[in-house]
């Protein structure tokens, strides 16, 4: 086999692998996409404690403003542990559903609104200026992570309902 044929074969194989990986990622729901990312372990544990895993694995579509493990670590010491206690399930559920907006809201759409009504019932304040997007007091650090039942926007701070 000539070098050109070997190179063409390698490129074809690499392209097929990339397409397969992208297709697999889009076949994952919001929960599986977040877990696969590896930076949402606290969020995954909280969703489980609140009994929301099945909801976010449902048909949707949902838009999730997902705080990273680092975002949860910014909360005052003991806050996460306290929220994860069974007796605080309602409070935890309120915090988590405050991070979820019904429908699939992509970054291009987020920048056009001033607020977004959450599943929790309150509205998140949206501020898109200076090349960055703020959701309440959190900055969107990565946007438009596609999932089979919606989209994830990564935020650097846990937002709390008023």
N, CA and C atoms as an extended XYZ file, in Angstrom:
486
Properties=species:S:1:pos:R:3:atomname:S:1:resname:S:1:resid:I:1 pbc="F F F"
N         0.852       -1.176        0.000 N   UNK     1
C         0.000        0.000        0.000 CA  UNK     1
C         0.899        1.240        0.000 C   UNK     1
N         0.543        2.184       -0.809 N   UNK     2
C         1.370        3.388       -0.898 CA  UNK     2
C         1.119        4.283        0.316 C   UNK     2
N         2.036        5.243        0.503 N   UNK     3
C         1.898        6.173        1.631 CA  UNK     3
C         0.608        6.967        1.529 C   UNK     3
N         0.253        7.374        0.327 N   UNK     4
C        -0.958        8.163        0.128 CA  UNK     4
C        -2.184        7.348        0.529 C   UNK     4
N        -2.234        6.087        0.118 N   UNK     5
C        -3.371        5.227        0.469 CA  UNK     5
C        -3.422        5.008        1.977 C   UNK     5
N        -2.266        4.791        2.618 N   UNK     6
C        -2.230        4.598        4.064 CA  UNK     6
C        -2.717        5.854        4.778 C   UNK     6
N        -2.263        7.011        4.301 N   UNK     7
C        -2.675        8.272        4.898 CA  UNK     7
C        -4.188        8.465        4.735 C   UNK     7
N        -4.695        8.209        3.525 N   UNK     8
C        -6.132        8.362        3.259 CA  UNK     8
C        -6.946        7.420        4.139 C   UNK     8
N        -6.457        6.206        4.331 N   UNK     9
C        -7.145        5.239        5.188 CA  UNK     9
C        -7.149        5.730        6.631 C   UNK     9
N        -6.015        6.241        7.108 N   UNK    10
C        -5.920        6.747        8.477 CA  UNK    10
C        -6.862        7.932        8.688 C   UNK    10
N        -6.925        8.824        7.712 N   UNK    11
C        -7.819        9.980        7.818 CA  UNK    11
C        -9.266        9.521        7.841 C   UNK    11
N        -9.613        8.571        7.006 N   UNK    12
C       -10.978        8.048        6.961 CA  UNK    12
C       -11.357        7.409        8.293 C   UNK    12
N       -10.462        6.620        8.856 N   UNK    13
C       -10.716        5.968       10.143 CA  UNK    13
C       -10.876        7.022       11.248 C   UNK    13
N        -9.998        8.018       11.265 N   UNK    14
C       -10.077        9.076       12.278 CA  UNK    14
C       -11.395        9.851       12.158 C   UNK    14
N       -11.800       10.162       10.942 N   UNK    15
C       -13.057       10.885       10.728 CA  UNK    15
C       -14.244       10.045       11.192 C   UNK    15
N       -14.229        8.767       10.900 N   UNK    16
C       -15.312        7.872       11.318 CA  UNK    16
C       -15.390        7.792       12.844 C   UNK    16
N       -14.229        7.760       13.503 N   UNK    17
C       -14.203        7.715       14.965 CA  UNK    17
C       -14.761        9.010       15.550 C   UNK    17
N       -14.409       10.148       14.967 N   UNK    18
C       -14.893       11.435       15.444 CA  UNK    18
C       -16.404       11.530       15.282 C   UNK    18
N       -16.915       11.140       14.137 N   UNK    19
C       -18.357       11.174       13.886 CA  UNK    19
C       -19.082       10.256       14.857 C   UNK    19
N       -18.537        9.078       15.108 N   UNK    20
C       -19.143        8.141       16.046 CA  UNK    20
C       -19.166        8.726       17.447 C   UNK    20
N       -18.055        9.346       17.878 N   UNK    21
C       -17.980        9.948       19.205 CA  UNK    21
C       -19.003       11.067       19.341 C   UNK    21
N       -19.134       11.922       18.328 N   UNK    22
C       -20.112       12.999       18.375 CA  UNK    22
C       -21.531       12.446       18.415 C   UNK    22
N       -21.806       11.416       17.650 N   UNK    23
C       -23.136       10.819       17.633 CA  UNK    23
C       -23.457       10.206       18.996 C   UNK    23
N       -22.480        9.539       19.602 N   UNK    24
C       -22.699        8.959       20.927 CA  UNK    24
C       -22.984       10.048       21.943 C   UNK    24
N       -22.268       11.160       21.876 N   UNK    25
C       -22.474       12.260       22.817 CA  UNK    25
C       -23.891       12.809       22.689 C   UNK    25
N       -24.396       12.947       21.460 N   UNK    26
C       -25.734       13.485       21.277 CA  UNK    26
C       -26.817       12.475       21.632 C   UNK    26
N       -26.468       11.203       21.783 N   UNK    27
C       -27.440       10.198       22.198 CA  UNK    27
C       -27.543       10.128       23.714 C   UNK    27
N       -26.676       10.818       24.441 N   UNK    28
C       -26.728       10.842       25.897 CA  UNK    28
C       -27.704       11.907       26.363 C   UNK    28
N       -28.457       11.581       27.417 N   UNK    29
C       -29.337       12.588       27.999 CA  UNK    29
C       -28.513       13.554       28.856 C   UNK    29
N       -29.174       14.523       29.441 N   UNK    30
C       -28.488       15.553       30.219 CA  UNK    30
C       -27.685       14.946       31.368 C   UNK    30
N       -28.268       14.019       32.095 N   UNK    31
C       -27.575       13.420       33.243 CA  UNK    31
C       -26.341       12.654       32.784 C   UNK    31
N       -26.490       11.804       31.786 N   UNK    32
C       -25.354       11.008       31.304 CA  UNK    32
C       -24.267       11.898       30.697 C   UNK    32
N       -24.659       12.968       30.031 N   UNK    33
C       -23.688       13.906       29.463 CA  UNK    33
C       -22.891       14.580       30.577 C   UNK    33
N       -23.579       15.013       31.623 N   UNK    34
C       -22.912       15.671       32.755 CA  UNK    34
C       -21.975       14.695       33.470 C   UNK    34
N       -22.431       13.474       33.709 N   UNK    35
C       -21.599       12.480       34.395 CA  UNK    35
C       -20.356       12.163       33.566 C   UNK    35
N       -20.522       12.027       32.255 N   UNK    36
C       -19.389       11.710       31.378 CA  UNK    36
C       -18.353       12.826       31.356 C   UNK    36
N       -18.770       14.065       31.597 N   UNK    37
C       -17.838       15.200       31.583 CA  UNK    37
C       -16.848       15.138       32.742 C   UNK    37
N       -17.244       14.511       33.854 N   UNK    38
C       -16.335       14.322       34.978 CA  UNK    38
C       -16.170       15.516       35.900 C   UNK    38
N       -16.822       16.633       35.632 N   UNK    39
C       -16.677       17.809       36.492 CA  UNK    39
C       -17.968       18.181       37.209 C   UNK    39
N       -18.930       17.250       37.191 N   UNK    40
C       -20.229       17.504       37.807 CA  UNK    40
C       -20.604       16.422       38.823 C   UNK    40
N       -19.636       15.904       39.549 N   UNK    41
C       -19.900       14.838       40.514 CA  UNK    41
C       -20.829       15.301       41.634 C   UNK    41
N       -20.621       16.513       42.131 N   UNK    42
C       -21.475       17.031       43.201 CA  UNK    42
C       -22.891       17.234       42.687 C   UNK    42
N       -23.016       17.779       41.490 N   UNK    43
C       -24.340       17.971       40.894 CA  UNK    43
C       -25.044       16.626       40.730 C   UNK    43
N       -24.336       15.621       40.252 N   UNK    44
C       -24.926       14.292       40.067 CA  UNK    44
C       -25.394       13.716       41.402 C   UNK    44
N       -24.589       13.865       42.449 N   UNK    45
C       -24.970       13.372       43.781 CA  UNK    45
C       -26.201       14.117       44.298 C   UNK    45
N       -26.245       15.426       44.047 N   UNK    46
C       -27.381       16.224       44.496 CA  UNK    46
C       -28.658       15.835       43.742 C   UNK    46
N       -28.533       15.618       42.437 N   UNK    47
C       -29.701       15.195       41.654 CA  UNK    47
C       -30.242       13.873       42.165 C   UNK    47
N       -29.349       12.967       42.520 N   UNK    48
C       -29.758       11.665       43.052 CA  UNK    48
C       -30.448       11.841       44.403 C   UNK    48
N       -29.856       12.648       45.285 N   UNK    49
C       -30.436       12.875       46.614 CA  UNK    49
C       -31.810       13.539       46.529 C   UNK    49
N       -32.008       14.384       45.532 N   UNK    50
C       -33.288       15.080       45.365 CA  UNK    50
C       -34.313       14.256       44.592 C   UNK    50
N       -33.889       13.130       44.049 N   UNK    51
C       -34.805       12.305       43.265 CA  UNK    51
C       -35.121       12.891       41.901 C   UNK    51
N       -34.176       13.653       41.340 N   UNK    52
C       -34.414       14.325       40.055 CA  UNK    52
C       -33.725       13.664       38.860 C   UNK    52
N       -33.003       12.588       39.090 N   UNK    53
C       -32.280       11.942       37.991 CA  UNK    53
C       -33.240       11.496       36.893 C   UNK    53
N       -34.303       10.793       37.266 N   UNK    54
C       -35.250       10.301       36.256 CA  UNK    54
C       -35.911       11.449       35.493 C   UNK    54
N       -36.182       12.549       36.186 N   UNK    55
C       -36.789       13.712       35.529 CA  UNK    55
C       -35.857       14.244       34.439 C   UNK    55
N       -34.569       14.421       34.779 N   UNK    56
C       -33.625       14.980       33.801 CA  UNK    56
C       -33.137       13.951       32.785 C   UNK    56
N       -33.540       12.707       32.953 N   UNK    57
C       -33.298       11.699       31.935 CA  UNK    57
C       -34.534       11.579       31.031 C   UNK    57
N       -35.599       12.308       31.385 N   UNK    58
C       -36.857       12.265       30.645 CA  UNK    58
C       -36.769       12.988       29.312 C   UNK    58
N       -37.916       13.057       28.651 N   UNK    59
C       -37.991       13.573       27.286 CA  UNK    59
C       -37.549       15.025       27.146 C   UNK    59
N       -37.862       15.850       28.134 N   UNK    60
C       -37.482       17.261       28.032 CA  UNK    60
C       -38.274       17.960       26.944 C   UNK    60
N       -37.671       18.926       26.281 N   UNK    61
C       -36.278       19.348       26.431 CA  UNK    61
C       -36.086       20.254       27.647 C   UNK    61
N       -34.855       20.242       28.166 N   UNK    62
C       -34.467       21.046       29.307 CA  UNK    62
C       -33.215       21.849       28.964 C   UNK    62
N       -33.093       22.992       29.611 N   UNK    63
C       -31.844       23.749       29.585 CA  UNK    63
C       -31.349       23.750       31.021 C   UNK    63
N       -30.138       23.247       31.223 N   UNK    64
C       -29.573       23.170       32.569 CA  UNK    64
C       -28.359       24.080       32.655 C   UNK    64
N       -28.394       24.975       33.635 N   UNK    65
C       -27.230       25.787       33.968 CA  UNK    65
C       -26.512       24.999       35.056 C   UNK    65
N       -25.486       24.248       34.644 N   UNK    66
C       -24.857       23.251       35.502 CA  UNK    66
C       -23.626       23.780       36.223 C   UNK    66
N       -23.703       23.877       37.559 N   UNK    67
C       -22.522       24.285       38.317 CA  UNK    67
C       -21.518       23.125       38.394 C   UNK    67
N       -20.259       23.460       38.245 N   UNK    68
C       -19.192       22.459       38.336 CA  UNK    68
C       -18.947       22.094       39.798 C   UNK    68
N       -18.115       21.082       40.000 N   UNK    69
C       -17.702       20.720       41.361 CA  UNK    69
C       -17.031       21.911       42.040 C   UNK    69
N       -16.238       22.668       41.287 N   UNK    70
C       -15.583       23.864       41.839 CA  UNK    70
C       -16.607       24.905       42.274 C   UNK    70
N       -17.708       25.025       41.536 N   UNK    71
C       -18.758       25.966       41.905 CA  UNK    71
C       -19.388       25.569       43.241 C   UNK    71
N       -19.666       24.288       43.397 N   UNK    72
C       -20.227       23.813       44.669 CA  UNK    72
C       -19.244       24.027       45.817 C   UNK    72
N       -17.950       23.894       45.524 N   UNK    73
C       -16.924       24.071       46.555 CA  UNK    73
C       -16.857       25.516       47.050 C   UNK    73
N       -17.362       26.468       46.276 N   UNK    74
C       -17.377       27.876       46.690 CA  UNK    74
C       -18.428       28.159       47.759 C   UNK    74
N       -19.417       27.278       47.893 N   UNK    75
C       -20.455       27.495       48.894 CA  UNK    75
C       -19.831       27.433       50.290 C   UNK    75
N       -20.453       28.099       51.267 N   UNK    76
C       -19.910       28.031       52.630 CA  UNK    76
C       -19.744       26.578       53.103 C   UNK    76
N       -18.712       26.361       53.881 N   UNK    77
C       -18.390       25.020       54.382 CA  UNK    77
C       -19.618       24.384       55.038 C   UNK    77
N       -19.898       23.138       54.642 N   UNK    78
C       -21.007       22.385       55.209 CA  UNK    78
C       -22.328       22.552       54.472 C   UNK    78
N       -22.415       23.502       53.545 N   UNK    79
C       -23.677       23.759       52.840 CA  UNK    79
C       -24.115       22.550       52.015 C   UNK    79
N       -23.195       22.012       51.230 N   UNK    80
C       -23.551       20.876       50.364 CA  UNK    80
C       -23.961       19.683       51.217 C   UNK    80
N       -23.179       19.382       52.234 N   UNK    81
C       -23.490       18.238       53.116 CA  UNK    81
C       -24.861       18.425       53.767 C   UNK    81
N       -25.167       19.655       54.167 N   UNK    82
C       -26.454       19.946       54.788 CA  UNK    82
C       -27.598       19.748       53.789 C   UNK    82
N       -27.407       20.247       52.569 N   UNK    83
C       -28.450       20.108       51.543 CA  UNK    83
C       -28.704       18.644       51.175 C   UNK    83
N       -27.681       17.813       51.260 N   UNK    84
C       -27.817       16.407       50.872 CA  UNK    84
C       -28.528       15.553       51.921 C   UNK    84
N       -28.782       16.093       53.096 N   UNK    85
C       -29.491       15.344       54.147 CA  UNK    85
C       -30.943       15.130       53.723 C   UNK    85
N       -31.470       13.940       54.006 N   UNK    86
C       -32.859       13.637       53.613 CA  UNK    86
C       -33.877       14.666       54.098 C   UNK    86
N       -33.680       15.219       55.277 N   UNK    87
C       -34.650       16.188       55.801 CA  UNK    87
C       -34.624       17.522       55.041 C   UNK    87
N       -33.614       17.727       54.197 N   UNK    88
C       -33.516       18.962       53.414 CA  UNK    88
C       -33.804       18.754       51.929 C   UNK    88
N       -34.479       17.649       51.616 N   UNK    89
C       -34.753       17.306       50.215 CA  UNK    89
C       -35.532       18.405       49.488 C   UNK    89
N       -36.520       19.006       50.145 N   UNK    90
C       -37.324       20.054       49.494 CA  UNK    90
C       -36.460       21.266       49.165 C   UNK    90
N       -35.588       21.650       50.080 N   UNK    91
C       -34.704       22.796       49.852 CA  UNK    91
C       -33.722       22.487       48.721 C   UNK    91
N       -33.161       21.267       48.724 N   UNK    92
C       -32.242       20.840       47.674 CA  UNK    92
C       -32.938       20.835       46.318 C   UNK    92
N       -34.146       20.315       46.286 N   UNK    93
C       -34.923       20.277       45.048 CA  UNK    93
C       -35.153       21.693       44.516 C   UNK    93
N       -35.465       22.630       45.417 N   UNK    94
C       -35.685       24.024       45.004 CA  UNK    94
C       -34.408       24.613       44.406 C   UNK    94
N       -33.271       24.338       45.023 N   UNK    95
C       -31.994       24.857       44.513 CA  UNK    95
C       -31.702       24.263       43.135 C   UNK    95
N       -31.856       22.970       43.000 N   UNK    96
C       -31.528       22.310       41.732 CA  UNK    96
C       -32.480       22.715       40.608 C   UNK    96
N       -33.770       22.779       40.891 N   UNK    97
C       -34.726       23.129       39.837 CA  UNK    97
C       -34.629       24.605       39.462 C   UNK    97
N       -33.975       25.403       40.300 N   UNK    98
C       -33.698       26.799       39.968 CA  UNK    98
C       -32.631       26.893       38.871 C   UNK    98
N       -31.901       25.819       38.646 N   UNK    99
C       -30.876       25.762       37.604 CA  UNK    99
C       -31.419       25.218       36.276 C   UNK    99
N       -32.716       24.918       36.226 N   UNK   100
C       -33.309       24.282       35.042 CA  UNK   100
C       -34.404       25.165       34.459 C   UNK   100
N       -34.331       25.369       33.147 N   UNK   101
C       -35.327       26.131       32.406 CA  UNK   101
C       -35.991       25.166       31.420 C   UNK   101
N       -37.327       25.180       31.339 N   UNK   102
C       -37.991       24.322       30.362 CA  UNK   102
C       -37.609       24.728       28.940 C   UNK   102
N       -37.513       23.754       28.062 N   UNK   103
C       -37.183       24.017       26.670 CA  UNK   103
C       -35.687       23.960       26.432 C   UNK   103
N       -35.320       24.050       25.180 N   UNK   104
C       -33.908       24.011       24.787 CA  UNK   104
C       -33.497       25.425       24.393 C   UNK   104
N       -32.767       26.084       25.293 N   UNK   105
C       -32.361       27.465       25.078 CA  UNK   105
C       -30.860       27.485       24.780 C   UNK   105
N       -30.521       27.717       23.529 N   UNK   106
C       -29.125       27.761       23.119 CA  UNK   106
C       -28.529       29.133       23.458 C   UNK   106
N       -27.201       29.214       23.459 N   UNK   107
C       -26.503       30.450       23.828 CA  UNK   107
C       -26.974       31.635       22.989 C   UNK   107
N       -27.197       31.426       21.715 N   UNK   108
C       -27.653       32.514       20.840 CA  UNK   108
C       -28.999       33.068       21.307 C   UNK   108
N       -29.812       32.214       21.938 N   UNK   109
C       -31.111       32.646       22.453 CA  UNK   109
C       -30.976       33.280       23.834 C   UNK   109
N       -30.078       32.740       24.659 N   UNK   110
C       -29.885       33.243       26.023 CA  UNK   110
C       -29.514       34.720       26.007 C   UNK   110
N       -28.667       35.107       25.070 N   UNK   111
C       -28.200       36.495       25.038 CA  UNK   111
C       -29.304       37.496       24.651 C   UNK   111
N       -30.434       36.995       24.187 N   UNK   112
C       -31.531       37.872       23.762 CA  UNK   112
C       -32.552       38.138       24.869 C   UNK   112
N       -32.395       37.490       26.023 N   UNK   113
C       -33.388       37.632       27.087 CA  UNK   113
C       -32.776       38.287       28.326 C   UNK   113
N       -33.634       38.861       29.149 N   UNK   114
C       -33.200       39.495       30.406 CA  UNK   114
C       -33.443       38.591       31.602 C   UNK   114
N       -34.375       37.635       31.439 N   UNK   115
C       -34.644       36.673       32.503 CA  UNK   115
C       -35.231       35.405       31.908 C   UNK   115
N       -35.133       34.328       32.693 N   UNK   116
C       -35.649       33.038       32.243 CA  UNK   116
C       -36.362       32.364       33.412 C   UNK   116
N       -37.606       31.993       33.190 N   UNK   117
C       -38.396       31.333       34.240 CA  UNK   117
C       -37.898       29.895       34.417 C   UNK   117
N       -37.631       29.524       35.656 N   UNK   118
C       -37.083       28.199       35.958 CA  UNK   118
C       -38.184       27.199       36.287 C   UNK   118
N       -37.807       25.937       36.328 N   UNK   119
C       -38.718       24.877       36.743 CA  UNK   119
C       -39.133       25.100       38.202 C   UNK   119
N       -38.263       25.684       39.002 N   UNK   120
C       -38.534       25.958       40.415 CA  UNK   120
C       -39.656       26.988       40.563 C   UNK   120
N       -39.831       27.859       39.566 N   UNK   121
C       -40.904       28.844       39.601 CA  UNK   121
C       -40.426       30.281       39.597 C   UNK   121
N       -39.225       30.520       40.089 N   UNK   122
C       -38.651       31.868       40.064 CA  UNK   122
C       -37.964       32.091       38.724 C   UNK   122
N       -37.494       33.313       38.519 N   UNK   123
C       -36.785       33.628       37.280 CA  UNK   123
C       -35.315       33.913       37.543 C   UNK   123
N       -34.480       33.419       36.657 N   UNK   124
C       -33.052       33.729       36.666 CA  UNK   124
C       -32.844       35.045       35.930 C   UNK   124
N       -31.982       35.886       36.450 N   UNK   125
C       -31.632       37.125       35.762 CA  UNK   125
C       -30.530       36.799       34.753 C   UNK   125
N       -30.680       37.272       33.530 N   UNK   126
C       -29.711       37.023       32.467 CA  UNK   126
C       -29.099       38.353       32.046 C   UNK   126
N       -27.768       38.397       31.999 N   UNK   127
C       -27.076       39.612       31.582 CA  UNK   127
C       -25.968       39.211       30.610 C   UNK   127
N       -26.149       39.583       29.362 N   UNK   128
C       -25.169       39.259       28.320 CA  UNK   128
C       -24.532       40.546       27.827 C   UNK   128
N       -23.433       40.934       28.462 N   UNK   129
C       -22.721       42.133       28.046 CA  UNK   129
C       -21.220       41.889       28.134 C   UNK   129
N       -20.494       42.666       27.369 N   UNK   130
C       -19.041       42.585       27.444 CA  UNK   130
C       -18.469       41.240       27.045 C   UNK   130
N       -19.179       40.510       26.211 N   UNK   131
C       -18.669       39.234       25.731 CA  UNK   131
C       -18.836       38.076       26.700 C   UNK   131
N       -19.560       38.298       27.815 N   UNK   132
C       -19.811       37.188       28.719 CA  UNK   132
C       -21.274       37.165       29.108 C   UNK   132
N       -21.726       36.004       29.544 N   UNK   133
C       -23.119       35.831       29.949 CA  UNK   133
C       -23.145       35.499       31.437 C   UNK   133
N       -23.935       36.276       32.159 N   UNK   134
C       -24.129       36.049       33.593 CA  UNK   134
C       -25.542       35.509       33.803 C   UNK   134
N       -25.654       34.488       34.621 N   UNK   135
C       -26.936       33.935       35.046 CA  UNK   135
C       -26.992       34.185       36.547 C   UNK   135
N       -27.827       35.131       36.964 N   UNK   136
C       -27.770       35.665       38.332 CA  UNK   136
C       -26.331       36.109       38.587 C   UNK   136
N       -25.656       35.515       39.573 N   UNK   137
C       -24.274       35.914       39.873 CA  UNK   137
C       -23.243       34.921       39.332 C   UNK   137
N       -23.671       34.020       38.468 N   UNK   138
C       -22.778       33.004       37.895 CA  UNK   138
C       -22.407       33.369       36.459 C   UNK   138
N       -21.186       33.041       36.082 N   UNK   139
C       -20.725       33.254       34.713 CA  UNK   139
C       -20.835       31.945       33.939 C   UNK   139
N       -21.377       32.020       32.727 N   UNK   140
C       -21.401       30.850       31.851 CA  UNK   140
C       -19.982       30.677       31.312 C   UNK   140
N       -19.353       29.547       31.639 N   UNK   141
C       -17.974       29.304       31.222 CA  UNK   141
C       -17.884       28.401       29.996 C   UNK   141
N       -18.958       27.675       29.717 N   UNK   142
C       -19.032       26.857       28.506 CA  UNK   142
C       -20.506       26.708       28.162 C   UNK   142
N       -20.833       26.922       26.900 N   UNK   143
C       -22.239       26.914       26.480 CA  UNK   143
C       -22.499       25.846       25.426 C   UNK   143
N       -23.784       25.561       25.271 N   UNK   144
C       -24.280       24.716       24.179 CA  UNK   144
C       -23.706       23.301       24.157 C   UNK   144
N       -23.666       22.640       25.301 N   UNK   145
C       -23.283       21.230       25.338 CA  UNK   145
C       -24.563       20.446       25.054 C   UNK   145
N       -24.623       19.874       23.880 N   UNK   146
C       -25.840       19.206       23.423 CA  UNK   146
C       -26.048       17.873       24.126 C   UNK   146
N       -27.299       17.607       24.432 N   UNK   147
C       -27.715       16.309       24.964 CA  UNK   147
C       -28.965       15.896       24.190 C   UNK   147
N       -29.329       14.632       24.304 N   UNK   148
C       -30.477       14.143       23.536 CA  UNK   148
C       -31.784       14.792       23.972 C   UNK   148
N       -31.838       15.296       25.202 N   UNK   149
C       -33.081       15.880       25.711 CA  UNK   149
C       -32.914       17.338       26.148 C   UNK   149
N       -31.939       18.022       25.557 N   UNK   150
C       -31.776       19.431       25.881 CA  UNK   150
C       -30.354       19.910       25.718 C   UNK   150
N       -30.000       20.895       26.547 N   UNK   151
C       -28.681       21.510       26.435 CA  UNK   151
C       -28.177       21.880       27.827 C   UNK   151
N       -26.857       21.849       27.975 N   UNK   152
C       -26.208       22.228       29.228 CA  UNK   152
C       -25.337       23.452       28.966 C   UNK   152
N       -25.421       24.417       29.899 N   UNK   153
C       -24.513       25.555       29.920 CA  UNK   153
C       -23.785       25.464       31.264 C   UNK   153
N       -22.480       25.419       31.244 N   UNK   154
C       -21.685       25.264       32.462 CA  UNK   154
C       -21.522       26.625       33.129 C   UNK   154
N       -21.794       26.671       34.438 N   UNK   155
C       -21.636       27.915       35.193 CA  UNK   155
C       -20.626       27.722       36.323 C   UNK   155
N       -20.029       28.836       36.752 N   UNK   156
C       -18.949       28.775       37.733 CA  UNK   156
C       -19.381       29.008       39.175 C   UNK   156
N       -20.684       29.196       39.394 N   UNK   157
C       -21.200       29.468       40.726 CA  UNK   157
C       -22.584       28.824       40.857 C   UNK   157
N       -22.892       28.289       42.034 N   UNK   158
C       -24.222       27.775       42.294 CA  UNK   158
C       -25.144       28.979       42.498 C   UNK   158
N       -26.232       29.028       41.745 N   UNK   159
C       -27.205       30.122       41.907 CA  UNK   159
C       -28.290       29.656       42.862 C   UNK   159
N       -28.721       30.570       43.711 N   UNK   160
C       -29.697       30.201       44.726 CA  UNK   160
C       -30.973       31.011       44.556 C   UNK   160
N       -32.140       30.340       44.679 N   UNK   161
C       -33.396       31.077       44.574 CA  UNK   161
C       -33.532       32.051       45.741 C   UNK   161
N       -34.233       33.135       45.499 N   UNK   162
C       -34.415       34.151       46.557 CA  UNK   162
C       -35.472       33.743       47.532 C   UNK   162
